[in-house]
Amino acid sequence: MAFLNRARTEKECVEYLRGMLVETGFIDLERDGLAECGPGTGFLMVNRDRELIAGIAGTSSLLDGVNMVATHMDSPRLDLKPVPLDGDGDTGLGILRTHYYGGIKKYHWVNIPLSLRGRVTRADGGTLDIGREEDAPVFVIPDLLPHLAGKKQYGRKLSEGIEGEELVALAASGPLGEEGERQPVVEDILSYLNSRYGITEEDLTSSELCLVPEPPAREIGLDRGLIGSYGQDNRISCFCATMALLSMMEEKVRPKRWTLVANFDREEVGSEGNTGARSQFLELCIYRLLCWSGEQDRRRDLMRTLTNSACISADVKSGLNPTYKGVQDINNSARLGGGITITKYTGRGGKAGASDASAEFVGAIRKLYNENDVLWHMQETGKVDAGGGGTVAKFLASRNMDVLDNGIPLLSMHSPFEVSSKVDIYMGKKAFRTFLEGYSGQNTGRS
């Protein structure tokens, strides 16, 4: 819960996890260089402050492959537009215009307290991270009151109840302005930004600022067995996988196979960009590790390492909702408190866009979990024609490694307050550690 409260953006997530890793003895290969390598040595690499790959060196050759858990750190949010600031002369209110990021139900994001987080690059090239201070301002997107919503909203489809251009946050209040002139409240906002943060209006064009839900994580229920928070998709998997690595390091485990935890960015928008799972940063990391471990850093060696590797794609799964069970196949649905899920294939409809694990690899993971008392159950995302979704799995599978989706069930996924089970969080960490430490890379169908 402390992690979820601190890591509200992918950059904050990288900063938090990197700090935990370094404190436990992991070497930052970007900052500290290629120190002496040996079995049990922990290492990490960061890409543009938005992607983090960490692992522990094994006793066998890197060419024999790695055991990797792949996750993503980004969550749906409201990004500020490049020119976000405006004022309304009729009301005297200053506003911030937004462009939503990832798949959201837009009506979830009105009438709740929002926090402004992110990074600004100033004219002199310096950067500034804002939004973490205790007295940081709170924002809100006001909705239309029910007394006046009849003609304006009630005739719309639910998906159009709030439109994208209506996701406008209140930023300040001020005097009414004259028509055709810039509103005084805008100047008030700019004066505040300059005095508090030293930034100008033009600096906003080179910023990555977003609005995220402000309320902290809370325990849910009379038994406090659930956790409610923004950002559990998919920082819950980043946390569990990193905790698995940390526990191995603290216990001085020397795994047979090299282990990796890859925390990607940009999954919610298709894993595009230079920090997403489609980028070549993973290959660059493998090249560096080959060189570091004394192997040849040739293309053929890279491909051999990837081909011999195995990956758990760790992303949250849609939990069975007691109110909306009709969209799920009950026998193939994820249940809160049921432990980690195994998802053989993703995609939608006729498995479009799917990553589909082999029977051999599913069998190997099932056997591994059963032998180590990991609570698990099978899952797929809804009835065949009800919807679906994807993860980073297919992008890892395209590197010719074995990949299987595992996930922690959530209710209210992609909302400002997602719900998970403490049991599943514990089993997620146990499953990831069991795989990282115990998977032997046995033959799973590769020739």
C-alpha positions as CSV (number, residue, x, y, z in Angstrom):
1,M,0.0,0.0,0.0
2,A,2.9,2.3,0.7
3,F,4.3,1.5,-2.7
4,L,1.0,2.3,-4.4
5,N,0.7,5.6,-2.6
6,R,4.2,6.6,-3.7
7,A,4.4,5.2,-7.2
8,R,1.6,7.1,-9.0
9,T,3.4,7.3,-12.4
10,E,5.8,5.0,-14.1
11,K,8.8,7.4,-13.3
12,E,7.9,7.3,-9.7
13,C,7.6,3.5,-9.9
14,V,11.1,3.2,-11.4
15,E,12.5,5.5,-8.7
16,Y,10.9,3.6,-5.8
17,L,11.8,0.1,-7.1
18,R,15.4,1.1,-8.0
19,G,15.8,2.5,-4.5
20,M,14.7,-0.8,-3.0
21,L,17.0,-2.8,-5.3
22,V,20.1,-0.6,-4.7
23,E,19.6,-0.7,-1.0
24,T,19.5,-4.5,-1.1
25,G,22.8,-4.7,-3.0
26,F,21.8,-4.6,-6.7
27,I,24.4,-3.0,-9.0
28,D,23.1,-0.2,-11.3
29,L,25.0,-1.1,-14.5
30,E,24.1,2.3,-16.0
31,R,25.6,4.3,-13.2
32,D,28.1,2.0,-11.6
33,G,29.5,0.3,-14.7
34,L,30.3,-3.3,-15.3
35,A,31.5,-4.5,-11.9
36,E,32.7,-8.0,-11.3
37,C,30.1,-10.6,-12.2
38,G,29.5,-13.8,-10.4
39,P,26.6,-16.1,-9.5
40,G,24.2,-14.4,-7.1
41,T,25.2,-10.9,-8.2
42,G,22.2,-8.6,-8.5
43,F,22.1,-6.0,-11.3
44,L,19.7,-3.4,-12.8
45,M,19.4,-1.2,-15.8
46,V,17.1,1.8,-16.3
47,N,15.9,3.2,-19.6
48,R,15.0,6.9,-19.7
49,D,13.6,6.8,-16.1
50,R,10.6,4.9,-17.4
51,E,11.7,1.3,-17.8
52,L,13.5,-0.9,-15.3
53,I,15.1,-4.3,-15.9
54,A,16.7,-6.1,-12.9
55,G,18.0,-9.6,-12.2
56,I,20.4,-12.0,-10.5
57,A,23.2,-13.8,-12.3
58,G,22.9,-17.6,-12.4
59,T,25.5,-20.4,-12.1
60,S,24.9,-21.6,-15.6
61,S,25.8,-19.8,-18.9
62,L,23.6,-17.0,-20.0
63,L,23.4,-18.8,-23.3
64,D,21.2,-21.4,-21.6
65,G,18.5,-18.7,-21.3
66,V,17.0,-16.6,-18.5
67,N,13.9,-17.0,-16.4
68,M,12.1,-13.7,-16.8
69,V,9.0,-12.1,-15.3
70,A,7.7,-9.3,-17.6
71,T,5.4,-6.6,-16.2
72,H,4.4,-3.0,-17.0
73,M,4.3,0.0,-14.8
74,D,2.0,2.4,-16.6
75,S,-1.7,2.8,-15.6
76,P,-4.6,4.7,-17.2
77,R,-4.6,8.3,-16.4
78,L,-5.4,11.8,-17.7
79,D,-2.5,13.5,-19.5
80,L,-2.5,17.2,-19.8
81,K,-2.7,18.5,-23.3
82,P,0.5,20.2,-24.7
83,V,-1.3,23.6,-24.3
84,P,-3.5,22.7,-21.3
85,L,-4.2,26.1,-19.6
86,D,-7.4,28.1,-20.2
87,G,-9.8,30.3,-18.4
88,D,-13.6,30.7,-18.6
89,G,-14.7,34.3,-18.6
90,D,-18.3,33.6,-17.7
91,T,-17.3,31.8,-14.5
92,G,-13.9,33.1,-13.7
93,L,-12.6,29.6,-13.4
94,G,-9.2,28.4,-14.6
95,I,-9.1,25.0,-16.2
96,L,-6.7,22.3,-17.4
97,R,-7.6,20.4,-20.6
98,T,-6.7,16.7,-20.7
99,H,-6.2,13.8,-23.1
100,Y,-6.9,10.4,-21.5
101,Y,-4.3,7.7,-21.6
102,G,-5.3,4.1,-21.9
103,G,-8.7,2.4,-21.8
104,I,-10.9,4.1,-19.3
105,K,-14.6,4.6,-18.5
106,K,-14.5,8.4,-18.7
107,Y,-17.4,8.9,-16.3
108,H,-15.3,7.3,-13.6
109,W,-12.9,10.4,-13.6
110,V,-15.4,13.1,-12.7
111,N,-16.2,14.4,-9.2
112,I,-13.1,12.7,-7.6
113,P,-10.0,14.5,-6.1
114,L,-7.1,14.4,-8.6
115,S,-3.4,14.9,-8.1
116,L,-1.1,16.6,-10.7
117,R,2.1,14.6,-11.1
118,G,4.9,14.5,-13.6
119,R,8.0,16.1,-15.0
120,V,8.6,19.5,-16.6
121,T,11.6,20.4,-18.8
122,R,12.4,24.1,-18.4
123,A,13.8,26.4,-21.0
124,D,17.3,26.0,-19.7
125,G,17.1,22.2,-20.1
126,G,16.7,21.5,-16.4
127,T,13.9,19.1,-15.3
128,L,11.6,19.3,-12.4
129,D,9.3,16.6,-10.9
130,I,6.1,18.0,-9.3
131,G,3.2,16.7,-7.4
132,R,4.9,14.7,-4.5
133,E,4.9,17.5,-1.9
134,E,2.5,17.0,1.0
135,D,0.7,20.3,0.4
136,A,0.3,19.7,-3.4
137,P,-2.9,21.1,-4.8
138,V,-5.9,18.9,-5.6
139,F,-8.0,19.2,-8.7
140,V,-11.4,17.9,-9.8
141,I,-13.4,17.5,-13.0
142,P,-17.0,18.7,-12.3
143,D,-19.9,16.8,-13.6
144,L,-23.4,18.1,-14.5
145,L,-25.9,18.0,-11.7
146,P,-28.8,15.5,-12.2
147,H,-31.4,18.4,-12.2
148,L,-30.0,19.6,-15.5
149,A,-28.6,16.4,-17.1
150,G,-31.8,15.2,-18.7
151,K,-31.3,16.5,-22.3
152,K,-27.6,17.0,-22.1
153,Q,-26.5,13.6,-20.8
154,Y,-29.3,11.1,-20.2
155,G,-29.9,10.4,-23.8
156,R,-26.3,9.4,-24.4
157,K,-24.9,5.9,-24.4
158,L,-23.1,5.0,-21.2
159,S,-19.8,5.1,-23.0
160,E,-20.5,8.7,-24.1
161,G,-21.9,9.9,-20.8
162,I,-18.7,12.0,-20.4
163,E,-16.9,12.8,-23.6
164,G,-13.1,13.2,-23.9
165,E,-13.3,17.0,-24.4
166,E,-15.4,17.2,-21.2
167,L,-12.6,15.9,-19.0
168,V,-11.7,19.4,-18.0
169,A,-10.2,20.0,-14.5
170,L,-10.7,23.0,-12.3
171,A,-7.4,24.6,-11.6
172,A,-8.2,27.9,-9.9
173,S,-10.9,30.5,-9.3
174,G,-10.7,34.2,-10.1
175,P,-12.6,37.3,-11.2
176,L,-14.8,37.3,-14.2
177,G,-13.1,38.5,-17.4
178,E,-14.0,40.6,-20.4
179,E,-15.1,38.8,-23.6
180,G,-12.3,38.4,-26.1
181,E,-9.6,39.1,-23.6
182,R,-7.4,36.6,-21.8
183,Q,-8.9,35.8,-18.5
184,P,-7.2,37.1,-15.4
185,V,-7.3,33.7,-13.7
186,V,-4.9,32.4,-16.3
187,E,-2.3,34.9,-15.3
188,D,-2.9,34.0,-11.7
189,I,-2.2,30.3,-12.4
190,L,0.9,31.2,-14.4
191,S,2.1,33.4,-11.5
192,Y,1.5,30.5,-9.1
193,L,3.4,28.0,-11.3
194,N,6.3,30.4,-11.7
195,S,6.6,31.3,-8.0
196,R,6.2,27.7,-6.7
197,Y,8.0,25.7,-9.4
198,G,9.9,28.2,-11.5
199,I,8.2,27.2,-14.7
200,T,6.6,29.3,-17.4
201,E,3.7,28.7,-19.8
202,E,6.0,27.7,-22.6
203,D,7.6,25.1,-20.2
204,L,4.2,23.3,-20.2
205,T,4.7,22.4,-23.8
206,S,7.8,20.3,-22.8
207,S,6.2,18.5,-19.9
208,E,4.7,15.1,-19.0
209,L,2.1,16.1,-16.5
210,C,-0.9,14.0,-15.7
211,L,-3.9,13.9,-13.3
212,V,-4.2,10.7,-11.2
213,P,-6.6,9.9,-8.4
214,E,-5.5,11.5,-5.1
215,P,-7.0,9.2,-2.5
216,P,-4.5,6.7,-0.9
217,A,-4.7,2.9,-0.9
218,R,-7.1,1.5,1.7
219,E,-7.9,-1.9,3.2
220,I,-11.4,-3.0,2.1
221,G,-14.1,-5.0,3.9
222,L,-14.9,-6.0,7.5
223,D,-12.1,-8.5,7.4
224,R,-9.7,-6.1,5.7
225,G,-8.9,-8.9,3.3
226,L,-8.9,-6.7,0.2
227,I,-6.9,-3.6,-1.0
228,G,-8.4,-0.7,-2.9
229,S,-6.2,1.7,-4.8
230,Y,-5.5,3.4,-8.0
231,G,-2.7,1.9,-10.2
232,Q,-2.9,-1.7,-9.2
233,D,-3.0,-2.5,-13.0
234,N,-0.2,-3.2,-13.2
235,R,2.1,-1.9,-10.5
236,I,0.9,-4.7,-8.3
237,S,2.8,-7.1,-10.6
238,C,5.9,-4.9,-10.6
239,F,5.9,-4.9,-6.8
240,C,5.4,-8.7,-6.4
241,A,8.0,-9.5,-9.0
242,T,10.6,-7.1,-7.5
243,M,9.9,-8.4,-4.0
244,A,10.6,-11.9,-5.3
245,L,14.0,-10.8,-6.6
246,L,14.7,-8.9,-3.3
247,S,13.9,-12.0,-1.2
248,M,16.3,-14.1,-3.3
249,M,19.0,-11.5,-2.9
250,E,18.5,-11.2,0.9
251,E,18.7,-15.0,1.2
252,K,21.8,-15.0,-1.0
253,V,20.3,-17.4,-3.5
254,R,22.5,-18.4,-6.4
255,P,20.0,-19.5,-9.0
256,K,21.0,-22.0,-11.7
257,R,19.5,-19.9,-14.5
258,W,19.9,-16.2,-14.8
259,T,16.8,-14.3,-13.6
260,L,15.3,-11.1,-15.0
261,V,12.3,-8.9,-14.0
262,A,11.4,-6.5,-16.9
263,N,9.2,-3.6,-15.9
264,F,8.0,-2.0,-19.2
265,D,6.2,1.3,-19.9
266,R,3.5,2.1,-22.5
267,E,1.5,-1.2,-22.3
268,E,-1.8,0.6,-21.9
269,V,-1.3,2.2,-25.4
270,G,0.0,-0.9,-27.2
271,S,3.6,-1.1,-25.9
272,E,4.7,1.4,-28.5
273,G,7.7,3.8,-28.1
274,N,11.2,3.4,-26.9
275,T,10.3,2.4,-23.3
276,G,7.7,-0.2,-24.3
277,A,7.9,-3.9,-24.7
278,R,8.4,-3.5,-28.5
279,S,11.6,-1.5,-28.1
280,Q,15.1,-3.0,-28.4
281,F,16.1,-2.1,-24.8
282,L,15.7,-5.8,-23.7
283,E,18.1,-6.9,-26.5
284,L,20.5,-4.2,-25.4
285,C,20.4,-5.5,-21.8
286,I,21.0,-9.1,-23.0
287,Y,24.0,-7.9,-25.1
288,R,25.5,-6.1,-22.0
289,L,24.9,-9.2,-19.8
290,L,26.6,-11.4,-22.4
291,C,29.6,-9.2,-22.4
292,W,29.6,-8.8,-18.6
293,S,29.4,-12.6,-18.1
294,G,32.3,-13.3,-20.5
295,E,30.3,-14.6,-23.4
296,Q,30.5,-13.3,-27.0
297,D,28.0,-10.4,-27.6
298,R,27.2,-11.6,-31.1
299,R,23.7,-11.6,-32.7
300,R,23.7,-15.3,-32.8
301,D,24.4,-15.5,-29.1
302,L,21.7,-13.0,-28.4
303,M,19.2,-15.1,-30.4
304,R,20.3,-18.3,-28.6
305,T,19.8,-16.7,-25.2
306,L,16.4,-15.5,-26.1
307,T,15.3,-18.8,-27.7
308,N,16.4,-20.7,-24.6
309,S,14.6,-18.2,-22.3
310,A,11.2,-18.6,-20.5
311,C,8.9,-15.8,-19.5
312,I,6.0,-15.2,-17.2
313,S,4.0,-12.3,-18.5
314,A,2.6,-10.8,-15.3
315,D,-0.4,-8.7,-15.8
316,V,-3.6,-8.3,-13.7
317,K,-6.7,-10.3,-14.7
318,S,-10.4,-9.5,-14.7
319,G,-11.9,-10.9,-11.5
320,L,-15.3,-12.4,-11.3
321,N,-17.7,-9.6,-10.3
322,P,-20.7,-10.9,-8.3
323,T,-23.0,-8.3,-10.0
324,Y,-21.9,-8.9,-13.6
325,K,-21.2,-12.7,-13.7
326,G,-23.0,-12.9,-17.1
327,V,-20.0,-11.6,-19.1
328,Q,-17.8,-14.4,-17.7
329,D,-17.5,-18.1,-18.3
330,I,-17.8,-19.1,-14.7
331,N,-15.5,-22.2,-15.1
332,N,-12.8,-20.1,-16.8
333,S,-12.8,-16.9,-14.7
334,A,-10.5,-15.4,-12.1
335,R,-11.6,-15.2,-8.5
336,L,-10.3,-12.9,-5.9
337,G,-8.7,-15.0,-3.2
338,G,-8.1,-17.9,-5.6
339,G,-4.4,-17.2,-6.0
340,I,-2.4,-16.5,-9.1
341,T,-4.1,-17.1,-12.4
342,I,-2.8,-19.0,-15.4
343,T,-4.0,-17.7,-18.8
344,K,-3.0,-19.9,-21.7
345,Y,-4.0,-17.5,-24.3
346,T,-5.0,-13.8,-24.5
347,G,-6.6,-11.9,-27.4
348,R,-10.2,-11.4,-28.3
349,G,-12.8,-13.1,-30.4
350,G,-11.1,-15.9,-32.3
351,K,-7.9,-15.3,-30.3
352,A,-7.1,-12.2,-32.4
353,G,-3.8,-10.6,-31.2
354,A,-3.2,-13.5,-28.9
355,S,-0.1,-15.0,-27.3
356,D,-0.9,-18.7,-26.9
357,A,1.4,-20.8,-24.7
358,S,2.3,-24.4,-25.6
359,A,0.7,-27.3,-23.7
360,E,4.3,-28.3,-22.7
361,F,5.1,-24.9,-21.1
362,V,1.7,-24.7,-19.3
363,G,2.3,-28.2,-18.0
364,A,5.8,-27.3,-16.8
365,I,4.6,-24.3,-14.9
366,R,1.6,-26.1,-13.5
367,K,3.9,-28.9,-12.2
368,L,6.3,-26.3,-10.7
369,Y,3.5,-24.5,-8.9
370,N,1.9,-27.7,-7.6
371,E,5.3,-28.9,-6.2
372,N,5.8,-25.6,-4.4
373,D,2.3,-25.1,-3.0
374,V,1.5,-22.1,-5.1
375,L,-2.3,-21.5,-5.2
376,W,-3.4,-21.1,-8.9
377,H,-6.4,-21.3,-11.2
378,M,-7.1,-21.0,-14.9
379,Q,-8.6,-17.9,-16.4
380,E,-9.6,-16.2,-19.7
381,T,-10.9,-12.7,-20.1
382,G,-14.7,-13.1,-20.4
383,K,-16.9,-15.1,-22.7
384,V,-15.6,-15.7,-26.2
385,D,-17.6,-12.8,-27.9
386,A,-17.9,-10.6,-24.8
387,G,-14.5,-8.8,-25.2
388,G,-11.0,-9.7,-24.3
389,G,-7.6,-8.0,-24.1
390,G,-3.9,-8.4,-24.5
391,T,-0.6,-8.1,-22.5
392,V,3.1,-7.8,-23.3
393,A,3.2,-11.6,-23.8
394,K,3.0,-11.5,-27.6
395,F,5.9,-9.1,-27.8
396,L,8.1,-11.4,-25.7
397,A,6.9,-14.5,-27.6
398,S,8.1,-12.7,-30.9
399,R,11.6,-13.0,-29.5
400,N,11.2,-16.8,-29.8
401,M,11.0,-17.6,-26.1
402,D,8.3,-19.6,-24.2
403,V,5.8,-17.2,-22.6
404,L,2.8,-17.8,-20.4
405,D,0.5,-15.2,-18.8
406,N,0.1,-15.2,-15.0
407,G,-1.9,-12.5,-13.2
408,I,-3.5,-11.3,-10.0
409,P,-7.3,-10.9,-10.2
410,L,-8.8,-7.4,-9.9
411,L,-12.2,-5.9,-9.6
412,S,-13.0,-2.5,-11.2
413,M,-9.9,-2.8,-13.5
414,H,-8.9,0.5,-15.1
415,S,-10.9,2.5,-12.7
416,P,-9.6,5.1,-10.2
417,F,-10.0,2.6,-7.3
418,E,-9.2,-1.0,-8.3
419,V,-9.7,-3.9,-5.8
420,S,-7.3,-6.8,-5.2
421,S,-7.0,-9.6,-2.6
422,K,-4.2,-9.8,-0.1
423,V,-4.1,-13.6,-0.6
424,D,-3.5,-13.1,-4.4
425,I,-0.8,-10.6,-3.8
426,Y,1.0,-13.0,-1.5
427,M,0.6,-15.8,-4.0
428,G,1.8,-13.6,-6.8
429,K,5.1,-12.9,-5.1
430,K,5.4,-16.6,-4.2
431,A,4.6,-17.7,-7.8
432,F,7.1,-15.3,-9.3
433,R,9.9,-16.4,-7.0
434,T,9.1,-20.0,-7.5
435,F,9.4,-19.5,-11.3
436,L,12.5,-17.3,-11.2
437,E,14.4,-19.6,-8.8
438,G,13.0,-23.0,-9.7
439,Y,12.2,-23.3,-13.4
440,S,14.9,-25.5,-14.9
441,G,14.3,-24.7,-18.6
442,Q,13.4,-28.2,-19.4
443,N,12.4,-29.1,-23.0
444,T,9.0,-27.5,-23.7
445,G,8.7,-28.4,-27.3
446,R,11.7,-26.5,-28.8
447,S,13.6,-28.4,-31.4
